[in-house]
């Protein structure tokens, strides 16, 4: 089996992606350098407007990173200390971190074993009189089933803040056949532009989307020290801004986002075809009413063989990652924020079995054949 490649196999190949758009990216950076609008300015305004158009959102507010986006969104809801916010236990720490940081109580719930996302039934079972908001996470690149979640939220008068950091560009189809992008399905959507994201910058960045004019005005103020007029502060806010250089880079990459998703989907299709009939491997399920933009391609490895498979692939020069090895409720940081007897069986099962393979826009046929062959060889397939 071939082990030498012109480009080594990587989990994410940002250099290869940059080389294809280098001329446009460099021109965008030069424009910012020439006009010296490093904070705010035309590049940020242009990107915000283009992202509004892409998402179908009335408002996009850019900020410094995805964690700030979540924090600003929750701050805008006027929640009180001790209010409960429902969040999946199988996700990145930032989703629950900002809840605890604001002295709210993260109520961690289990997820669907196939899509890895929360469902309306799971959410509704966790609602109490103290529940004020739900943070569904569109994990690994596909939407939660948002129509019934929004129905539950409306019935119980709850806010819904989408964590869209891993699924920007995904389309959700409603029961009537209409489609919307993730990030505008709830009251507020939050995303991250961390470099490895499907839409990533070359530093850090984030954005908040909403169709609610009042919430948009509040979030703009919160992100700008609580002011809408310089030196006049109506509320306590934060300092969270996307810089002009990152906005220029993102504006170029936004034009390619759908083609990037297509490349990821093609790679995922090849993975699916290679692994679907291998006993002991479960390929990612695809939500029937959501496209999947494959921020990650995550297998479930059964029979406690994940670490052995990971070692086998490492020896072949194939990188892998585990997203996520520890449930949020078991993290030391959250030991005093909830029920210490919490045990969520699906989350625990996933944390013991998931393994993510390389997934990015620059994977070529030879690399994919090598990766799939490496996995199959472990199982004797």
Secondary structure, 3 states (H helix, E strand, C coil): CCCCCCCCCCCCCHHHHHHHHHHHHHHHHHHHHHHCCCECCHHHHHHHHHHHHHHCCCEEEEECCHHHHHHHHHHCCCCCCCCEEEEECCCCCHHHHHHHHCCCEEEEECCCCCCCCCCHHHHHHCCCCCEEEEECECHHHECCCHHHHHHHHHHHCCEEEEECCCCCCCEEECCCCCEEECCCCCCEEEEECCCCCCCCCCCCCEEEEECCHHHHHHHHHHHECCEEECCEECCCCCECCCEHHHHHHHHHHHCCHHHHHHHHHHHHHHHHHHHCCCCCEECCCCCCCECECCCCEEEEECCCCHHHHHHHHHHCCCCEECCCCCCHHHCHHHCCCCCCCCCCHHHHHHHHHEEEECCCCCCCHHHHHHHHHHHHHHCCC
